[in-house]
Amino acid sequence: MTSPSPHLDSPAAARCPVVVVGAGPAGLTVGNILRAAGVDCLVLETESRAFIEQRPRAGVIEEWAVRGLERRGLAGSLLERAERHSACEFRFGGDGYRFAYTELTGRHHWVYPQPLLVTDLVREYADVRGGEIRFGVRDVRLHDLDSDRPAVSYTDPDSGERVLVHCDFVAGCDGARGAGRAALPPRARISRHDYGIGWLALLAEAPPSSGHVLFGMHADGFAGHMPRSAEMTRYYLQCPPGDDPDAWSHERVWDQLQRRLGAAGRPPLTEGRLLEKRVLDMHNYVVEPMVFGRLFLAGDAAHLVAPIAAKGMNLALNDAFLLGDALAAYLTKDDPAGLDGYSDACLRRVWDYQEFSEWLSEIYHGTSHGDPYRAGTTLARLRRLFTSPAAAAAFAEQYLGTAEAF
């Protein structure tokens, strides 16, 4: 929980209008928006710059999010380098079924690995817009969040000294284990959903075996193929929660991928060296509200959507657009409307994506539970996508995130 700030009236304490905790997509986007508006801010990050620019994470960005970055001058490299995807393919019952969502909607997905986006954002913030950022900080603590004089303290990695920064607002963008979540008061409500399954996340040094995403629904479990670049492919394999990644040898991984993603008339997957193996226990959570005094949560600090629907980075960017614009409006125009409505505006999209993730999980995993009833209803839903224009349009809207918030 939050604590009173030490040496509150110390003349040596620094001051900054906004302190952003966490240099991921959400925190860096907020920082860039503030710098573009002429607002000073400080970004604090516990890892090194090299680490955050290489950390493997998501790669699918929805078109509305790309346009939001573009309007804020943050999409130059993305628009030059990202791949555009217009279809996905479901594989079940031994066959492949292509779902061409761009033909239905005129919209598409962009594939741009998160490390590249973070590299772009930190370069723009620190090197172009002159934003202040501290890497490698330790023991970040938030203070006096319910007052009009909040503060953030941290240990400087070079001197080992405690540094105190007074501010007007704190943006908690540092994930579920960060200082923002640690400062939540007892009144915070955290809703959680556990799927009871795991996914073995794999990064293969192998070119994509298809030009689009593949979803494999199989009695042995779900499998996913997600192109990342001309040389790299992300794969997922359903496994027991808490499974040991070392139990999955190279041969076992590729045998299961070939089996679960195999389809008549489709070539076998192109195999390659596995650069990453880690097990993700599938769960979601939502913190409500997303505002506590002068603390505004964004990204994984406020909510998590399992990678089932590739929504996490998009939600983080939505939060950042709303929060950055709202802070800039308040600090430059004394307009409180955006800050007052921030939590409700974010949570509308958050809960919409949570619901879609839960629905899609049943599509992915319904055939692997050994329950013939669940398998039958899952296959009925899949077949409906390819026989009902209304069902196809509804799925495309949710998959692309194009539904209007209300």
Secondary structure, DSSP 8 states (H G I E B T S, - for coil): --B--TTTT-TT-EE-SEEEE--SHHHHHHHHHHHHTT--EEEEESS-HHHHTT-----EEEHHHHHHHHHTT--HHHHHH-EEE--EEEEETTEEEEE-HHHHHS--EEE--HHHHHHHHHIIIIIIS--EEEES-EEEEEE-TTSSS-EEEEE-TTT--EEEEE-SEEEE-S-TTSHHHHT--TT-EEEEEEEEEEEEEEEEES--SSSSEEEE--TT--EEEEE-SSS-EEEEEEE-TT--GGGS-HHHHHHHHHHHH--TT-------EEEEEEEEEEEEEEEESSEETTEEE-GGGTEE--TTSS-HHHHHHHHHHHHHHHHHHHHHH---HHHHTHHHHHHHHHHHHHHHHHHHHHHHHTTSSS-HHHHHHHHHHHHHHTT-HHHHHHHHHHHHT-S---
